[in-house]
Every structure is written in structure tokens, then in C-alpha cells.
């Protein structure tokens, strides 16, 4: 069974094509649709609330040991959950979730103490993100004209518009749409990012092997570096064409690569 965790601002419905591919290969797949949006499940300091959401899901499945697969934010939450429930983990596969360490994580720690995390570009982008459109068609046209979204597989983009937007209750026409992933949640996730992942992983054995799949043109990997990722994956790293969002750009390749790592890690 795959327990999947999504990236920040992209709910699980956006990954439908990946889920379908894994299910066609015989895997069961479960996922939280949107972290930090359900009543009683806050983000929490250092993502403790979201980690608890994932732990609750892991504890609820009847299979003794599961595969944790996570994209970006979802990969980090998967690592923390694996350290807290190692006996439930068969293996972890990170989709462009490079582990930050050294002076870079130190800067994040200082910014958090100083209350300056709101100044990072990702936060301001999230706060300014357009979140309403007159119709589903307008939303699709808006995203398809953006270079980042234009690189996506057409089905994934349709799934994002279909499941990533909902009827706008402030509209009387019944056609207007708004993002389901709230901007304030997205920005708060960025400002509470854990900075202590390396010491945490040293203290908490994960219970299963780890693999990392990176996008060849990922800016996130350039920013974070790969030194810590190489250490904790023992060199189990592979690459796919695309950016940090390669699961949306090349979903079928991502399906195959994840299944390939599951097979290889199973035989270690």
C-alpha cells in the first residue's frame, strides 16, 4: 500500500493520474486530500499538526507496513512520520524533497526566531496568489497560459482545475470558482517549515530504506543541495526530466520510477 502526501498548495486530487497508474500496477493508494484544512488539524509548529494527520492515516490502515511516498512538503512530512512510526514503514520515496542541512537550515532557524519568515518570496507569492475565477473554463485558461502550468500533462491540469477549485459561495451565478487550498494555509506552511530534519533523522531510525527522485531542472534542489539527501538515502537517487513539479509534468514516468524504486528497495 502507498500512503501518499501532497505538495504545498496542490491537493491530492491533482495526482489522480499517478494514483491510477499505481493502482493499475496492483497497489492500494490512500492520501489526505488537503493537509491543514480539516477541523481540528492545524498546521502546527514545525508541521506537527500535519504530521499527526499523516500518523492518524497510517494508524488507520489495516496493512502492517506501508510505503510512504511524498512530493515536496509531503516528502518531509513522510520522513517525520516514518521516524515516529518506524514499525509501520516499508520504505519512503521522496519526490523532489531535498533535505536541507548545515548553514542553510541554520538560516531558516534564525529567521523563524526573528519572526522574519513572512519575508521569503514563497510566502508573499502565496499571499498574492489569484484564487477566484468567473468559471471553470476561465480558471483552466488562466492556468494553461502560465508557463509553470503550461508544462503540465493536460490531464493533470484538468484534474487540478476540477479538484483544486470549488464553487465560490460568494457568487450568485453558480459558475464562479475559487481555490480549495486556502492562501493563508499555504503561506503558513512555508513559515513553519521544520528546520531540524537532519538531527531528527539521526535520532529516529526510519524503519525502512529511502529513495529520492529529483527533477533535473528543479530549483528547489539547487537551493537546498543534495549532501544530506545522499547521506540519508545511501545514494538511492534517480532523476526525471522536469522541474520541481515533475510529477505533474511527467506523471507516467513518475509512476514507473516510483514502482521501480519500490521493487529495488524491497530487495535490499
N, C-alpha and C positions, 0 to 999 in steps of 0.2 A: 504493500500500500504506500502511496505517495501522499504525504501531508504537505501541501503547498502553501507558501506565504508570498504575497504580492509585494510589489514595489510601492513606495510612497506615491500617492495620488492616482494609482492605477488599480482599481478594484479587481477582484478575482475573475469577474466575467470577461475581462479583456483577454484572458488567457485561455478562452474556451477551445481554440484550435489545438493548443498544446494538450489540454486535458483530454480532448477527443483522441488525439494521437496516442497518448499513454494508455488510455482505456482500450483502444483497439489492439494494443500490444499485450493486454491482459492485466493491466494494473488498475487497482481501485484508486481513485483520487478524491481527496477531501480538501477543502480550503475554507478559510474565513473570508467572506465576501468583502468586507471593508474593516480593517483594523481601526480601533479607537472611535467607532461611530455608534456602537451599541450601548444602550443604557447600562451603567454600572461597569463599563470597561474603558476607563480613561487611558490616555497615552502613558502617563506616569513618568516620574523622574527616571532618566536613563532607560526609558521604554519598558519599565517594569509592568505597567498595566497591559501593554500589548503582548509582552512575553507571557503573562498569566493567561491571556486569551488563547494563545497557542498551546500552553500547557493543558488548559482545560479541554481543548480539542483532542490533543494527543491522549489524554487520560480517558476520553470518551470512546475511543475506537477499540473494537474487540481484538485487534491483532496485537500480539505481544511486542513486536518490534517493527518500526516503520522507517521509511525513507523520508528524510526532511529535505525538501527542495525549496529554495527561496531565491527570489530575484531582488537584487539591490537591498533595500531595507529588509525584505523578507529573509534574505540570507543571514543577516546579522541576528535577527530575532531567532532564526532556526539554530544558530550556533549557541546562543544563550540558553535556549530551551534544551538543547542537547546536553549542555553542561549541567543542567538541573535535573534532567531525566535520562541519564546515560543508559539505564537499563532498558529504555523503550526505543533506543536508536539503532537502526541497522546501518545507516550511513547518511552523510549530509552532502548535498550537491549545491554549490553556490553559483548563481548566475550573475556574474559581474558584481560581486560583493567583496571587493578587495579589503583586506584587514589593515586598518591604519595603525601605525605604531610610531615609537620614537618621538621626535620633536613635533611631528605633525599632530599626533594625538595630544601632546602637551599643550599646543596652541589652543586646541579645542577646549581643553580643561580650563585654561586661563580665561578664555572668552566666556565660558559658562559662569565662572566665579565672578567675573566682572560685569555680567549681565549684558554682554555685547553680541550674543548670538543672533539677535534680530538684525544685525548689520550685514550678515553674509548674504551674497546675491540670491541664493536659492530661496531664502525667506522672503525677500522683497518681491521676487518673481511670483511666489505662491500667493502673496497677499494681493498682487495686482492682476492675477490671472482672470481672464474673462470667464464667467460662469453661467451666462444666460444667453439664450438664442430664441428667435421667434418661432422656430420649428425644428424638427429633427433634421430636415433637409438642409436648413441653414447651418446647423451645427456641423453636419458632415462636410459641407462645402467649406466652412471656416477651417476645420482641421486639415482637410485634404490640401489646402493651399499653404499650409505651414510646412517649411522644409523638414522639420523633425517628423511630422506625421505623414508627410508625403512618401517617406521611405518605408512606411509600414506595409505589410501584406494587406491587400484590400479587405479580406475577411476580418482581420484583426481590427482594422479601423472601423468597420461596420459594427463589430461587437462592442468596441469602445463607445461609439455613439449610442448604441442600443442599450447597453447595460451601465455605461458610465454617465448617462444623463437620465433624468426623470421629468415628469410633468412638473411645471412650475406652478405652485399653489397660488402665487400672486397674480397669475394670468387668468383672465376670464374667457379666453378663446378656446382653451383646451388643447392648444397646439404648442405652446411655448415650452422650452426645455431648460433645465438647469443641471449643473454638475451634481452628481450624487456624492462625490468626495469633496467635503467642505474645505474651503480655502484656509480657514482658521486651524483646522486639524492638520492639514498638510504643512503649514508653516510651523506649527507647534512640534510636529515630529522632527523637523530639521533642528529646531532649537534645543531639543532634549536628546540628541543623538548620544549614545554611550561613547565615552572616551577611554574606557578601561578594559576594552575587549581582550587585549593581549594578556595582561595579568590575570584576568578572569579565566581565560582558556588554560593558562598554566596551572591554575589551582583546581580546575574542574575537567577531568578527562571526559571526552565526548561520548564514549561508548561505541563509536563506530568510525570508520575511515571518512575522510573528507576529500572531495574533488572540487576544483574551481574551473568554470568555463567563462572565458573572457571574450569581450568584443574587441576585435583587432583595432578598432578606432575609438575605443572608449576613453573619454576624457576623465572619467572617474578613476580609472586605473592610473592614468598619468599623474593625477593629483595625489592619490593615496600611496602609490608604489606597490610593489609586489613582494618585498622582502619577507614580511610577516606571513603573507599568504603562502609563499613557498615553504616556509618552515612548518606551518600547521597542516598543510596538505601533503607534506613529504614529496613535493614535486608533482602531485597529481593535478596537472594543469593542462587544459586544451583551449583552443581558440576557434572562434567562428567569425565570419565576416560580419561587419556591422558595428554599431555604436554601443553605448551602454544599454540601449533598448533593443539589442539584437533579438530577444525573444519575440518581439513584435514585428521586427523586420524580416526575420528568417525563422518562423515558428516551426516548420517541418524539420529543418536542420537541428533546431534546439531539441525537439522531441527525440530525434535519433541520437544526439550526443548525450543527452541525459540517460537514455536507456543503455547506451554503450558503457557509460561510467558505472551504472548500477551493476551491469554484468561483470565489469573488471574489478570493481571494489568487492563484490560478493566473493570473488575467488582469491582474494589476498590471504 
